[in-house]
Amino acid sequence: MLPKIKQWRLLHKFTQKEAAAVIGVSENTIRNWERGRYPMSLDKGNHISLLSTVWEMSGITGKEEKIMTAKNT
């Protein structure tokens, strides 16, 4: 079974670098979470959950998320 962060990342078609930019952490942090090296903080988990809910309710696809993220960085 994949770690939840990796499931989320793959579901939304993000690379580790893109996921890091969306969440506001380093790419290395994403790798460490996916490898189970240390747990994700509650605030980052809540942030990911909120993003997923908004995208789901809006019907936004992974490709559209990438475009929106790129425009906001």
N, C-alpha and C positions, 0 to 999 in steps of 0.2 A: 504494500500500500504506500502510495506517495504521501509525503508530508503535505498538510493542508495548504501551505503557502505555495508549494509547487503545483498542486492541483489547480489552485486559483490562477496562478500565472499561466499555466498551459491552457486553461479554459478560455482565458481572455487573450491568448496568443501573444503574450509579452515575452521578450527576452529577459534575462536576469537584469540587464542594464535598464531596460524600459520599466520593469516592475520597480526597480530601486528608485527611479526618478519619480514615478507616480506616488510611491509610498513616502518618499523623502528620507531614504536611507542609502547607504553605499551598496554597490554591487556585491561587495564582499559580505555584507550583512545578509543579503538575500541568500548567497551561497551557504553561509553558516546556518541560517534557519532551515534551509532545505536539507542540509546534512545532519540536522539535529544537534549541532554543536552547542547551541544555547537557545533558550526559549525566546519567543517574540514577546515584547512588552505588551501589556494590555492596551495601551493607547494606540499602538500600531495595528494590533488586531482589530480594534474597533474601527480604525480608519479604513482598513481593507474591507471590513464588513459593510460600512456605510457606502463606500465607493461601489461595491458590488450591487447593493440594493438600489442605488440611484441608477446605475447603468441598466439593471434588469428592468426597473420600472419604466425607464425611458426607451427601452428596446434598442439600446446602443450595442453595436457589435464590437468585437475585438479590434477590427480595423479602424472603426470610428473612434474608439478609445485612444488608439495610438495617435491619430490625427489631432484629437482634442488635447492630448497631453503635450504633443510637440508644439502646439500653438501657445500653450500656457507656460512653456519653459524658456 
